[in-house]
Amino acid sequence: MPYKLPLALASGLIQKTKGFSQIKEKKSIIRLALAKAVRNCFNFHYLAKAFFNSQSCPLAKASGNLWKKATALLLVRYPNFFSKLIFLWVLCASVVNFSCQSAPTDLRTFAPAETLVYLETNDLGKTLQVLTDSQSFQELAKKKPDFSALENMQIAVAVTGFETSEKQITDEQSILNFKPHFVAVADTHGWEWQTRRLVEEKFGAFVSENYGEAVSQVVSDKHGGKWFVWTAANGRKMFAFVQSSQIFFGNDESAIEKCLAVKRGEADSLLKNENLARARKNAADALAFGYISTDGVAQIANLAGVSTAIRATEDDDGRSFIARVLPQILQKTTREIFWTASKTEQGIEDKIFVSLNTETASVFKETLVVSSPSSTSASEYLPADVFSTTRYNLQNPQIAWRSLLLILAKNTDALSGKILVNFSNSLLQPYGISDAETFLSAIDSQMLTAKFDAEGENSVVIVGVKDAENIKKSITEIDFKAQPENAGIWKSKDGDIAAAFVENKLILGDTESVSRCLQSKQSGNNFTKIANFQKFADSRAVAVTYANDTDSAEKVVGILANLKDENKKRTTNYLIETRFTDKGIERKTVSAFGLLGTILEQLDN
């Protein structure tokens, strides 16, 4: 029958376009030709010229002479049929445009109300493209990737729980593993067959890459959609559900089932969370948004207590104390945490707001108060290649210190509170300070700390001097009654720690670093000469940090593109500002790739 030919041709066109992304690239050409044809009252000669001129329509080349001959035959023998076919194509072009640019979905409607951690981006293509705009990315990547195929794709991740496991290495050593139970929800705003193919090909490859090659895939019909189960040789599983343009993907079958129940209206969603709604509304133009609930803070605090204890000490009693007390303090003081990521001229700006309970926020706002505009003279002692430095600018450092101890002690049990206060001096021991209270009472409002290496093995603190005698009393490892060495430097008996009083300032730290600071001031080649110093100096935050990042650039570029040179390294830098408000703590970071880059690194790991 005559209609079989155009149907076959249409089928061939779909096959030749190789999926949605190419259809999307060609649709503007098709739409333009159709518009011209309609405007010329289906002038078939003009239509043929517009459609089949090999220069004006690349599809002509792709479809070959058969397409031209068949269409010419239809133009001559079936003009009425062809005019109707053109009308249908115009209608299909409109459908293509509508389906690919449908209204955004509020992904909160799929996340259970009890979600612990929620992350979302309303345009994955735009978000990833922004990461490639940085100078660092373009210097390291062979070619800038094109994420236009992911344009308007929405993705949210809901963490519903955490699982802790211990792997025994030896009789005395073990490794703790923390596994989040998560569901990733995506709306591709495409057709279901495209979405299903994406899951079959890309998600399947992702599971195989992470779980090993011996991964089986089972697909079944469920809940009016397609249910995917991938099983690794060791029994680990991943799950996915596809319905229409939406994907639910995760490592916990019950969590996906809960999200589907929320979608069907059988359970409450995050839409009822008013604090989340307000914060999300304020972040409407952000690249990405994140939220940690009160219950999420509580569970993450437990994980933070264990991991901090392991890093802090090898003493079993010390680890036990930290793992028990730190979660108590975080759970009693912290309500919720909000995060937004935005693009700026300087890079990616991450804003994290930690909502505190009323009493804690009030104490911090009254005591952690920024001083008048600070002097930059202390920065002249830092080498230009300093790894990181933080400036604390407080009206009264001693009162600020006391308020911190007060909050710590008040939010744990009485015995633990006393232990914290008694051992608080140990926090400044890396700088040789044995009495923090006395030391902080004898310095002025500005304190500058600096690390000269990533591990912090070499570090100094630079402060303005109000009471030199009390400062000397607080540093018991150095005998200040002895004669100083050259350049007015006193050293500890073992020579590891040094102190230098110069220009009404104290430089205190390991001997090598103190010596470098004095040389930097004398030579003039110091931190004040670097390109980004003015941003650091102009900050009016209570605490501002400038630091280098030596490996993130290569990792992020390696995930999103191919590296020009596997051995080439590029150091990026970032600036962190911390402020205290009547509601909590505001922390703003500007960097090359932001927290988005860190998330990509973790996914790759």
C-alpha positions as CSV (number, residue, x, y, z in Angstrom):
1,M,0.0,0.0,0.0
2,P,1.2,3.5,-0.7
3,Y,1.4,4.6,2.9
4,K,3.9,2.0,3.8
5,L,6.7,3.9,2.1
6,P,6.5,7.1,4.2
7,L,6.2,5.0,7.3
8,A,9.3,3.1,6.4
9,L,11.1,6.3,5.6
10,A,10.0,7.8,9.0
11,S,11.3,4.7,10.7
12,G,14.6,5.0,8.9
13,L,14.9,8.6,9.9
14,I,14.5,7.7,13.6
15,Q,17.1,5.0,13.3
16,K,19.6,7.3,11.5
17,T,19.3,10.0,14.2
18,K,20.6,7.6,16.8
19,G,18.6,8.8,19.7
20,F,17.2,11.9,21.3
21,S,20.3,14.0,21.3
22,Q,20.6,13.9,17.5
23,I,16.9,14.5,17.0
24,K,17.3,17.5,19.2
25,E,20.1,18.8,17.1
26,K,18.2,18.3,13.8
27,K,14.7,19.5,15.0
28,S,15.5,23.2,14.4
29,I,16.4,22.4,10.7
30,I,13.3,20.4,10.2
31,R,11.1,23.0,11.9
32,L,12.6,25.8,9.7
33,A,11.9,23.9,6.5
34,L,8.4,23.0,7.6
35,A,7.7,26.6,8.5
36,K,8.9,27.7,5.0
37,A,6.7,25.1,3.4
38,V,3.6,26.1,5.3
39,R,4.2,29.8,4.6
40,N,4.4,29.1,0.9
41,C,1.0,27.2,1.0
42,F,2.7,23.9,0.5
43,N,4.6,24.9,-2.6
44,F,6.1,21.5,-3.3
45,H,8.9,22.8,-5.5
46,Y,10.1,25.1,-2.7
47,L,9.6,22.4,-0.1
48,A,11.7,19.9,-2.1
49,K,14.4,22.5,-2.5
50,A,14.4,23.4,1.2
51,F,14.4,19.9,2.3
52,F,16.7,18.2,-0.1
53,N,19.3,20.8,-1.0
54,S,22.4,19.0,0.4
55,Q,23.8,22.3,1.7
56,S,20.7,23.5,3.5
57,C,19.8,20.2,5.1
58,P,22.4,17.7,6.3
59,L,19.6,15.1,6.6
60,A,19.5,14.9,2.8
61,K,23.0,13.5,2.8
62,A,22.3,11.1,5.6
63,S,19.2,9.6,3.9
64,G,20.6,9.1,0.4
65,N,19.1,9.1,-3.0
66,L,16.3,6.7,-2.0
67,W,14.8,9.4,0.1
68,K,14.9,11.9,-2.7
69,K,13.4,9.6,-5.3
70,A,10.7,8.3,-3.0
71,T,9.7,11.8,-2.0
72,A,9.7,13.1,-5.6
73,L,7.4,10.3,-6.5
74,L,5.0,11.2,-3.7
75,L,5.1,14.9,-4.7
76,V,3.9,14.0,-8.2
77,R,1.4,11.2,-7.6
78,Y,0.0,11.9,-4.1
79,P,0.0,15.7,-3.6
80,N,-3.0,15.6,-1.2
81,F,-1.5,12.8,0.9
82,F,1.8,14.6,1.1
83,S,0.2,17.9,2.2
84,K,-1.4,16.0,5.1
85,L,1.9,14.3,5.9
86,I,3.5,17.8,6.1
87,F,0.8,18.9,8.5
88,L,1.5,15.9,10.7
89,W,5.2,16.6,10.7
90,V,4.5,20.2,11.8
91,L,2.4,18.8,14.6
92,C,5.1,16.3,15.6
93,A,7.7,19.1,15.6
94,S,5.5,20.9,18.1
95,V,5.2,17.7,20.2
96,V,9.0,17.3,20.1
97,N,9.4,20.9,21.3
98,F,6.8,20.5,24.1
99,S,8.1,17.2,25.4
100,C,11.7,18.3,25.5
101,Q,10.9,21.6,27.3
102,S,8.1,20.6,29.6
103,A,7.6,22.5,32.9
104,P,10.1,21.6,35.6
105,T,9.1,18.9,38.2
106,D,9.2,19.7,41.9
107,L,11.4,16.7,42.9
108,R,10.5,17.2,46.5
109,T,7.2,15.6,45.7
110,F,9.0,12.2,45.4
111,A,11.2,12.5,48.6
112,P,9.8,11.0,51.8
113,A,9.1,13.5,54.6
114,E,11.7,11.7,56.8
115,T,14.5,12.2,54.3
116,L,17.8,12.8,56.1
117,V,19.8,14.5,53.3
118,Y,18.3,16.1,50.2
119,L,20.3,17.4,47.2
120,E,19.0,18.7,43.9
121,T,19.8,20.4,40.7
122,N,17.1,21.6,38.2
123,D,19.4,21.6,35.2
124,L,22.1,18.9,35.2
125,G,23.5,20.0,31.9
126,K,23.9,23.6,32.9
127,T,25.4,22.7,36.3
128,L,28.1,20.4,34.7
129,Q,28.8,23.0,32.0
130,V,29.5,25.6,34.6
131,L,32.2,23.4,36.0
132,T,34.0,23.3,32.7
133,D,34.0,27.1,32.3
134,S,36.9,27.6,34.8
135,Q,40.3,28.4,33.5
136,S,41.8,25.4,35.3
137,F,39.4,23.0,33.5
138,Q,40.2,24.4,30.1
139,E,44.0,24.2,30.7
140,L,43.9,20.6,31.8
141,A,41.2,19.1,29.5
142,K,41.9,17.9,25.9
143,K,38.5,19.1,24.9
144,K,35.6,20.9,26.7
145,P,32.7,18.4,26.9
146,D,29.3,19.2,25.6
147,F,26.5,18.6,28.1
148,S,23.7,20.0,26.0
149,A,22.1,16.5,25.9
150,L,21.5,16.8,29.6
151,E,19.9,20.3,29.3
152,N,16.9,20.6,31.6
153,M,17.4,17.2,33.1
154,Q,16.5,17.4,36.8
155,I,18.1,15.3,39.5
156,A,17.6,15.0,43.2
157,V,19.3,12.6,45.7
158,A,17.5,11.6,48.9
159,V,19.5,9.9,51.6
160,T,17.1,7.9,53.8
161,G,19.6,6.3,56.2
162,F,23.2,5.3,57.0
163,E,24.7,1.8,57.5
164,T,27.9,1.3,59.4
165,S,30.1,-1.8,59.0
166,E,33.5,-2.8,60.3
167,K,36.0,-4.8,58.3
168,Q,38.7,-6.5,60.3
169,I,42.2,-6.1,58.9
170,T,44.3,-7.6,61.7
171,D,43.6,-8.6,65.3
172,E,44.3,-5.0,66.3
173,Q,43.2,-3.0,63.3
174,S,39.9,-2.6,61.4
175,I,38.3,-0.3,58.9
176,L,34.9,1.4,59.4
177,N,32.7,1.8,56.4
178,F,29.8,4.2,56.2
179,K,27.2,3.4,53.5
180,P,24.4,5.8,52.8
181,H,21.0,4.4,51.7
182,F,20.0,6.7,48.9
183,V,17.6,7.2,46.0
184,A,18.5,9.3,43.0
185,V,15.4,10.7,41.3
186,A,15.7,12.1,37.8
187,D,13.3,13.7,35.3
188,T,14.7,13.6,31.8
189,H,11.7,15.4,30.3
190,G,12.1,13.0,27.4
191,W,10.1,10.0,26.1
192,E,9.9,6.8,28.1
193,W,11.7,4.7,25.6
194,Q,14.7,7.2,25.7
195,T,14.6,7.2,29.5
196,R,14.5,3.4,29.6
197,R,17.4,3.1,27.1
198,L,19.4,5.6,29.3
199,V,18.9,3.3,32.3
200,E,19.7,0.1,30.4
201,E,22.9,1.4,28.8
202,K,24.3,4.1,31.1
203,F,23.1,3.0,34.5
204,G,23.9,-0.6,33.7
205,A,27.5,0.4,32.7
206,F,27.8,2.4,35.9
207,V,26.8,-0.5,38.0
208,S,29.2,-2.9,36.2
209,E,32.1,-0.4,36.5
210,N,31.5,-0.1,40.3
211,Y,30.5,-3.7,41.1
212,G,32.6,-5.6,38.6
213,E,31.9,-7.1,35.2
214,A,30.0,-10.1,36.5
215,V,26.8,-8.2,37.0
216,S,23.4,-9.6,36.1
217,Q,20.4,-7.5,35.0
218,V,16.8,-8.4,35.5
219,V,14.0,-6.3,34.1
220,S,10.3,-6.7,35.1
221,D,7.0,-4.8,35.0
222,K,6.0,-3.2,38.3
223,H,3.9,-0.3,39.5
224,G,3.0,0.6,35.9
225,G,6.7,1.0,34.9
226,K,9.9,-1.0,34.4
227,W,11.8,-2.3,37.4
228,F,15.5,-3.0,37.1
229,V,17.7,-5.1,39.4
230,W,21.4,-5.4,39.0
231,T,23.2,-8.1,41.1
232,A,26.9,-8.4,41.5
233,A,28.8,-11.6,42.1
234,N,29.2,-10.8,45.8
235,G,25.4,-10.3,46.2
236,R,25.4,-6.5,46.2
237,K,22.4,-5.0,44.4
238,M,21.3,-1.8,42.7
239,F,17.8,-1.0,41.7
240,A,16.0,1.3,39.3
241,F,12.4,2.1,38.4
242,V,11.4,3.9,35.1
243,Q,8.0,5.4,34.4
244,S,7.4,8.0,31.7
245,S,10.4,10.4,31.9
246,Q,11.2,9.7,35.5
247,I,14.0,7.5,37.0
248,F,14.3,6.2,40.5
249,F,17.8,4.7,41.1
250,G,19.4,3.6,44.4
251,N,21.0,0.9,46.5
252,D,18.0,0.3,48.8
253,E,14.9,-1.3,47.3
254,S,12.7,-0.3,50.3
255,A,13.8,3.3,49.9
256,I,12.7,3.4,46.2
257,E,9.4,1.7,47.2
258,K,8.9,4.5,49.8
259,C,9.6,7.2,47.1
260,L,7.0,5.6,44.8
261,A,4.5,5.5,47.6
262,V,5.1,9.2,48.1
263,K,4.6,9.8,44.4
264,R,1.3,8.0,44.6
265,G,0.2,10.2,47.5
266,E,0.3,7.3,50.0
267,A,2.9,9.0,52.2
268,D,4.0,12.5,53.0
269,S,6.7,14.3,51.0
270,L,9.3,17.0,51.8
271,L,6.8,19.6,50.5
272,K,5.4,19.9,54.0
273,N,8.8,21.0,55.4
274,E,8.4,24.8,55.6
275,N,12.0,25.6,56.5
276,L,13.2,23.7,53.5
277,A,10.6,25.4,51.3
278,R,11.7,28.9,52.4
279,A,15.4,28.1,51.8
280,R,14.7,26.5,48.5
281,K,12.7,29.5,47.3
282,N,15.6,31.8,48.2
283,A,17.9,29.6,46.1
284,A,15.6,29.5,43.0
285,D,18.5,30.6,40.7
286,A,21.2,28.4,42.3
287,L,23.0,25.7,40.4
288,A,22.3,23.2,43.2
289,F,20.6,23.1,46.6
290,G,21.0,20.9,49.6
291,Y,19.4,20.2,53.0
292,I,20.2,18.2,56.1
293,S,17.3,17.6,58.5
294,T,17.5,17.5,62.3
295,D,17.5,13.7,62.2
296,G,20.1,13.8,59.4
297,V,22.3,16.0,61.6
298,A,21.9,13.6,64.5
299,Q,23.0,10.6,62.4
300,I,25.8,12.4,60.6
301,A,27.0,13.6,64.0
302,N,27.5,10.0,65.1
303,L,29.5,9.3,62.0
304,A,31.6,12.5,62.5
305,G,32.3,11.5,66.1
306,V,33.8,8.2,65.1
307,S,35.8,9.5,62.2
308,T,37.1,12.4,64.2
309,A,38.1,10.2,67.1
310,I,40.1,7.9,64.8
311,R,42.0,10.8,63.2
312,A,42.6,12.7,66.5
313,T,44.3,10.1,68.6
314,E,45.4,6.4,68.9
315,D,44.5,6.2,72.6
316,D,41.5,4.1,73.1
317,D,40.1,6.2,76.0
318,G,40.6,9.3,74.0
319,R,38.8,7.9,71.0
320,S,36.0,6.7,73.1
321,F,35.6,10.1,74.7
322,I,35.5,12.0,71.4
323,A,33.2,9.5,69.8
324,R,30.7,9.9,72.6
325,V,30.9,13.6,73.4
326,L,31.2,15.2,69.9
327,P,27.8,13.8,68.7
328,Q,26.1,15.0,71.9
329,I,27.3,18.6,71.3
330,L,26.4,18.6,67.6
331,Q,23.0,17.1,68.2
332,K,22.0,19.5,71.0
333,T,23.2,22.7,69.2
334,T,22.5,22.1,65.5
335,R,19.0,22.1,64.0
336,E,19.3,22.0,60.2
337,I,21.9,22.7,57.5
338,F,21.2,24.3,54.1
339,W,23.5,24.6,51.1
340,T,23.4,26.5,47.8
341,A,25.9,26.5,44.9
342,S,26.0,29.5,42.5
343,K,28.1,30.7,39.6
344,T,30.1,33.9,40.1
345,E,32.9,35.7,38.2
346,Q,35.4,34.3,40.7
347,G,34.2,30.7,40.5
348,I,31.6,28.5,42.3
349,E,30.2,30.1,45.4
350,D,29.0,27.6,48.1
351,K,26.9,29.0,50.9
352,I,26.3,26.8,53.9
353,F,24.0,27.9,56.7
354,V,24.1,26.0,60.0
355,S,20.9,26.6,61.9
356,L,21.6,26.6,65.6
357,N,19.3,26.4,68.7
358,T,18.3,29.8,70.0
359,E,20.7,29.9,73.0
360,T,23.8,28.8,71.1
361,A,23.1,31.3,68.3
362,S,22.6,34.1,70.7
363,V,25.8,33.4,72.7
364,F,27.9,33.2,69.5
365,K,26.4,36.4,68.0
366,E,27.2,38.3,71.2
367,T,30.7,37.0,71.8
368,L,32.1,36.2,68.3
369,V,32.0,39.7,67.1
370,V,34.2,41.1,64.3
371,S,36.6,43.8,65.3
372,S,37.1,47.1,63.4
373,P,38.8,46.9,60.0
374,S,41.9,44.8,60.5
375,S,45.5,45.6,59.6
376,T,47.3,43.6,56.9
377,S,50.8,44.1,58.4
378,A,50.9,40.6,59.9
379,S,50.4,39.1,56.4
380,E,53.7,40.6,55.4
381,Y,55.4,37.9,57.4
382,L,53.8,35.1,55.5
383,P,55.7,33.6,52.5
384,A,54.0,34.0,49.1
385,D,53.7,30.3,48.7
386,V,52.0,29.7,52.1
387,F,49.7,26.7,51.7
388,S,46.9,28.1,53.8
389,T,46.2,30.9,56.2
390,T,43.3,31.9,58.4
391,R,42.7,35.3,60.0
392,Y,40.6,35.6,63.1
393,N,39.4,39.1,63.7
394,L,37.6,39.3,67.1
395,Q,36.8,42.2,69.4
396,N,37.8,40.1,72.4
397,P,39.6,36.8,71.7
398,Q,39.5,35.7,75.4
399,I,35.7,36.2,75.7
400,A,35.2,34.4,72.4
401,W,37.2,31.5,73.7
402,R,35.2,31.3,76.9
403,S,31.9,31.3,75.1
404,L,33.0,28.3,73.0
405,L,34.0,26.4,76.1
406,L,30.7,27.4,77.7
407,I,28.6,26.0,74.8
408,L,30.7,22.8,74.6
409,A,30.4,22.1,78.4
410,K,26.7,23.0,78.6
411,N,25.7,20.6,75.8
412,T,27.2,17.4,77.3
413,D,27.1,15.8,80.7
414,A,28.7,17.5,83.7
415,L,31.7,15.2,84.0
416,S,32.5,15.4,80.3
417,G,32.1,19.2,80.4
418,K,34.7,19.5,83.1
419,I,37.1,17.2,81.1
420,L,36.6,19.4,78.0
421,V,37.5,22.6,79.9
422,N,40.5,21.0,81.6
423,F,41.9,19.8,78.3
424,S,41.0,22.8,76.2
425,N,44.6,24.1,76.4
426,S,45.7,21.2,74.3
427,L,44.0,22.8,71.3
428,L,46.8,25.4,71.0
429,Q,49.7,23.1,71.9
430,P,50.7,22.6,68.3
431,Y,51.9,26.2,68.5
432,G,53.7,25.6,71.9
433,I,51.0,27.4,73.9
434,S,50.2,25.6,77.2
435,D,47.8,28.2,78.7
436,A,45.3,29.3,76.1
437,E,43.3,31.5,78.5
438,T,46.4,33.6,79.5
439,F,47.6,33.7,75.9
440,L,44.3,35.0,74.5
441,S,44.0,37.6,77.2
442,A,47.4,39.1,76.2
443,I,47.0,39.5,72.4
444,D,45.0,42.0,70.4
445,S,42.0,41.4,68.2
446,Q,43.7,39.8,65.2
447,M,45.2,36.3,65.1
448,L,46.8,34.9,62.0
449,T,47.5,31.2,61.7
450,A,49.3,29.6,58.7
451,K,50.2,26.1,57.4
452,F,53.2,25.7,55.1
453,D,52.2,22.2,53.9
454,A,49.0,20.2,53.3
455,E,49.5,18.0,56.5
456,G,50.1,21.0,58.8
457,E,53.5,19.7,60.0
458,N,54.9,23.2,59.6
459,S,52.8,26.0,61.0
460,V,52.9,29.4,62.8
461,V,50.6,31.8,64.6
462,I,51.1,35.6,64.3
463,V,49.5,37.9,66.8
464,G,49.6,41.5,67.9
465,V,51.1,41.9,71.4
466,K,49.2,43.6,74.3
467,D,51.0,42.0,77.2
468,A,54.4,40.5,76.3
469,E,55.0,39.1,79.8
470,N,51.7,37.2,80.0
471,I,52.3,35.8,76.5
472,K,55.7,34.5,77.6
473,K,54.1,32.9,80.7
474,S,51.6,31.0,78.5
475,I,54.4,29.4,76.5
476,T,56.1,27.1,79.0
477,E,58.2,25.2,76.5
478,I,60.4,28.2,75.9
479,D,62.7,29.8,78.5
480,F,62.4,33.5,77.7
481,K,64.9,34.3,80.5
482,A,67.6,33.0,78.3
483,Q,69.3,35.2,75.7
484,P,67.6,35.1,72.3
485,E,69.5,34.0,69.3
486,N,70.0,36.1,66.2
487,A,67.0,38.2,65.0
488,G,65.5,38.0,68.5
489,I,64.4,34.3,68.3
490,W,63.9,32.2,71.4
491,K,63.8,28.4,71.0
492,S,62.6,25.5,73.0
493,K,65.2,23.2,74.6
494,D,64.8,20.6,71.8
495,G,64.9,23.4,69.2
496,D,61.6,22.4,67.6
497,I,59.6,25.5,68.6
498,A,60.6,29.1,68.2
499,A,59.2,32.5,69.1
500,A,60.1,35.9,67.7
501,F,59.0,39.3,69.0
502,V,59.2,41.8,66.2
503,E,57.4,45.1,65.5
504,N,55.0,44.5,68.4
505,K,54.1,41.1,67.0
506,L,54.8,37.6,68.1
507,I,55.6,34.9,65.5
508,L,55.3,31.4,67.1
509,G,55.6,28.0,65.6
510,D,58.1,25.4,64.4
511,T,61.6,26.8,64.1
512,E,61.9,26.5,60.3
513,S,58.5,28.3,59.7
514,V,59.3,31.1,62.1
515,S,62.6,31.7,60.2
516,R,60.8,31.7,56.9
517,C,58.3,34.3,58.1
518,L,61.1,36.7,59.1
519,Q,62.8,36.2,55.7
520,S,59.6,36.9,53.9
521,K,59.1,40.2,55.6
522,Q,62.7,41.2,55.0
523,S,62.7,40.2,51.3
524,G,59.3,41.7,50.5
525,N,58.3,38.5,48.6
526,N,55.4,37.7,50.8
527,F,51.7,36.9,50.9
528,T,50.5,40.5,50.3
529,K,52.0,40.2,46.8
530,I,49.8,37.4,45.5
531,A,46.9,38.1,43.1
532,N,44.1,37.2,45.5
533,F,45.4,38.9,48.6
534,Q,43.1,41.9,48.4
535,K,40.0,39.6,48.6
536,F,41.5,38.1,51.8
537,A,42.4,41.5,53.2
538,D,39.0,43.1,52.4
539,S,36.9,40.5,54.1
540,R,34.9,41.6,57.2
541,A,34.2,38.1,58.4
542,V,35.0,36.9,61.9
543,A,37.2,34.3,60.2
544,V,38.6,34.2,56.7
545,T,40.7,31.5,55.1
546,Y,42.8,31.5,52.0
547,A,44.1,28.0,50.9
548,N,45.5,26.1,48.0
549,D,44.1,22.9,46.5
550,T,46.7,20.8,44.8
551,D,44.8,17.8,43.4
552,S,41.0,18.6,42.9
553,A,41.5,20.1,39.5
554,E,43.0,17.0,37.9
555,K,40.4,14.7,39.6
556,V,37.4,16.8,38.4
557,V,38.7,17.2,34.9
558,G,39.5,13.5,34.8
559,I,35.9,12.6,35.6
560,L,34.2,14.9,33.1
561,A,36.8,14.9,30.3
562,N,40.1,13.5,29.1
563,L,43.3,15.1,30.5
564,K,45.8,16.7,28.1
565,D,48.7,15.4,30.2
566,E,48.2,12.8,32.9
567,N,51.2,14.1,34.8
568,K,50.3,17.8,34.6
569,K,49.3,19.4,37.9
570,R,47.5,22.7,38.5
571,T,47.0,24.3,41.9
572,T,43.8,26.2,42.5
573,N,42.8,28.3,45.5
574,Y,39.7,29.0,47.5
575,L,38.5,31.6,50.0
576,I,36.3,30.8,53.0
577,E,34.4,33.4,55.1
578,T,32.6,32.5,58.4
579,R,30.1,34.8,60.1
580,F,27.7,34.4,63.0
581,T,24.1,35.6,63.0
582,D,21.2,35.5,65.4
583,K,20.1,32.2,63.7
584,G,23.3,30.4,63.3
585,I,26.5,30.2,61.3
586,E,27.0,31.4,57.7
587,R,30.0,30.0,55.8
588,K,30.7,31.1,52.2
589,T,33.4,29.5,50.0
590,V,34.5,30.6,46.6
591,S,36.6,28.0,44.6
592,A,37.2,26.7,41.1
593,F,34.8,23.7,41.4
594,G,33.0,24.1,44.7
595,L,31.3,21.4,46.7
596,L,29.9,20.1,43.3
597,G,33.4,19.1,42.4
598,T,33.9,17.4,45.7
599,I,30.6,15.4,45.2
600,L,31.9,14.3,41.8
601,E,35.1,13.1,43.3
602,Q,33.2,11.1,45.9
603,L,31.0,9.5,43.3
604,D,34.1,8.6,41.3
605,N,35.6,7.0,44.4
